[in-house]
Amino acid sequence: MCNCGYLLFFFPFLGDTFSQGIQETIIADCRKSEIWKILILDQFTTKLLSSCCKMSDLMAEKITIVEDLYKSREPVLEMKAIYFMSPTSKCVEAFIGDFKSKPKYKSAYVYFTDYLPDDLFNNMKLSCGKYIRVCKEINISFLPQEAQVYTFDNPGAFQSIYSSHSQDRRKTLESLADQLVTLCATLDEYPGVRYKKDGNMENAETLAKLVDDKLSIHYELDDGGKRKGKTQAQLLIVDRGFDPVSPILHELTYQAMKTVHLQLAEDCMKHYSKNVEKLCKAEQDLAVGSDVDGVKVKDPMRTLLPVLLHPYSIPDKIRAVLLYIFSLNGTTEENLNKLIQHVKIEDQREYILNWKQLGVPIITPSFFPRKSSRRDRSQEQTYNLSRWTPVIKDVMEDAVENKLDTREWPHQSECPAAWNGSGHKPSSQDERRGARLIIFVIGGVTYSEMRCAYEVTQAVKSCEVIIGQFESSTELFFNLLKE
């Protein structure tokens, strides 16, 4: 019997490492006992476990039932219970409720995804300590979304960090830092930490400092009693505002289109043929700054107007208006008001204005076209409607080639020798595996940016690029800005 309700996937690379961590803790402890057991999960750990094993795998380890921590359950006094849960007060209270007055199980083997605060541990110990046989923190609080993509499944983080009314921004960044540390620990990496410097936003710098401090504490002493040194890995932290264009552009890949409910190939082609070709051409011209023939777009308004005059949907027109504003690095308040009135989106103007919360210039005294500091990709083969290359790909390639400008990408901590041009010989383990570049984007990652991680890894061979976010839906990211 399984109450999980989630599909079971397995991803190589991240999935392998992730699965190994589960095997060496929970599963290894299960094998020490011949008694059949119950596994109790919260919502996050259900997703987490589902990403690396199937119910048949659990049955092989004498786990017969998987239950929801928060649902009412019948007592099974002759069985041991394995609790795999997040270190939150809600989870701990639910656990204590299973044993405080009348125990539901013979004993409890408790595993937390991350560090358990002392006050919660003491509360458990005082309330039902005699039933606890094992209590461990296994440092796995992320989900392997794809082979080289991870997510923290933290749906409230976007609002907490970017809302002007948020009161818990610092707390959210602390939580993300803890999760990033578990990712590094699972990968057995102690990376040098860098962040994208931004005069308008401090999120990346704040998070970088938190992560570096927590990594230092985590790796203070290893099992042998020696301080763990830096590995040949680099962690880059960047705020979503560094590239506002990529989340706005329509993507014509199946992976991206299926998230907006274009499920059937026939419907996709019908939708594409009717509207999307002209719309996407205009989007690409505004984003890239030139047309398919390489001719520079001198007047972005001439590219925008046909979109506004065509009966496209309001969201599509808003996307085009945003791309127009991004191409100019902001517009005047007078011009913005005219655009909003023309599109008739007075009640949705906040969606456009909210981008300033991400550090993106929206209203400026006069027009300042974007400075071009991009890699020259004019010789690369691209589709006419997919000419835009996410900025993060430039960052990945520059990082791999040790070309990141230290003024734009300061070091929060010392950078490993493999990334600082010192010529220091890496360890045999790193030579065998290659260096890792870990990227975390505060605010979400698009499918096009995920693909960049695979493309750069494939191109350089000697470096594995991993990219992640705190939430897995780019459409949700688009919608959140309306709030």
DAVEN-V677986 format. One record per backbone hydrogen bond with DSSP energy under -0.5 kcal/mol. CO is the residue of the C=O (numbers start at 1). NH is the residue of the N-H. Records with the same first field share a line. If there is no record, write none. Layout:
CO->NH + NH
This chain:
1->66
7->9
12->14 + 15
13->17
14->18
15->19
16->20
17->21
18->22
19->23
20->24
21->25
22->25 + 27
23->28
25->29
26->30
27->31
29->32
30->33
36->80
37->64 + 65
38->40 + 82
39->67
40->84
41->69
42->46
43->47
44->48
45->49
46->50
47->51
48->51
49->52 + 53
50->9
51->11
54->57 + 58
55->59
56->60
57->61
58->61 + 63
59->62
62->37 + 64
65->39 + 67
66->3
67->41
68->71
76->79 + 106
79->106 + 107
80->38
81->83 + 109
82->40 + 84
83->85 + 111
84->42
85->113
86->88
88->92
89->93
90->94
91->95
92->96
93->97
94->98
95->98
96->99 + 100
98->104
104->76
107->81
108->110 + 133 + 134
109->83
110->136
111->85
112->138
113->140
115->117
117->121
118->122
119->123
120->124
121->125
122->126
123->127
124->128
125->129
128->131 + 132
129->132
131->108 + 133
134->110
136->112 + 138
143->145 + 151
146->149
147->14
148->467
149->145 + 146
150->469
151->143
153->155
154->157
156->160
157->161
158->162
159->163
163->166
168->172
169->173
170->174
171->175
172->176
173->177
174->178
175->179
176->180
177->181
178->182
179->183
180->184
181->185
182->186
183->187
184->189
185->188
190->231
192->235
193->412 + 413
194->237
195->197
202->206
203->207
204->208
205->209
206->210
207->211
208->212
209->213
210->214
211->215
212->216
213->217
214->218
215->219
217->220
219->228
222->225
226->222
231->233
232->436
233->192
234->236 + 438
235->194
236->440
237->196
238->442
239->242
240->243
241->244
244->248
245->248 + 249
253->257
254->258
256->259
257->260 + 262
258->261
261->263
264->268
265->269
266->270
267->271
268->272
269->273
270->274
271->275 + 276
272->277
275->279
276->280
277->281
278->282
279->283
280->284
281->285
282->286
283->287
284->288
285->289
289->297
291->294
295->291
296->298
299->302 + 303
300->304
301->305
302->306
304->307 + 308
305->309
306->310
307->312
310->312
313->317
314->318
315->319
316->320
317->321
318->322
319->323
320->324
321->325
322->326
323->327
324->328
325->328 + 330
326->329
327->370
328->368
331->364
332->336
333->337
334->338
335->339
336->340
337->341
338->342
339->343
340->344 + 345
345->348
346->349
348->351 + 352
349->352 + 353
350->354
352->355
353->356
354->357
355->358 + 360
356->359
362->331 + 364
371->373
375->377
377->380
383->386
388->390
390->393 + 394
391->394 + 395
392->396
393->397
394->398
395->399
396->400
397->401
398->403 + 404
399->402
405->408 + 409
408->197
410->195 + 412
416->419 + 420
417->420 + 422 + 423
427->431
428->432
429->433
430->434
435->464
436->234 + 438
437->439 + 466
438->236
439->468
440->238 + 442
441->443 + 444
442->240
446->450
447->451
448->452
449->453
450->453 + 454
451->455
452->456
453->457
454->458
455->459
456->460
457->461
460->462
462->435
463->465
464->437 + 466
466->439
467->150
468->441
469->152
470->154
472->474
473->477
474->478
475->479
476->480
477->481
479->482
480->483
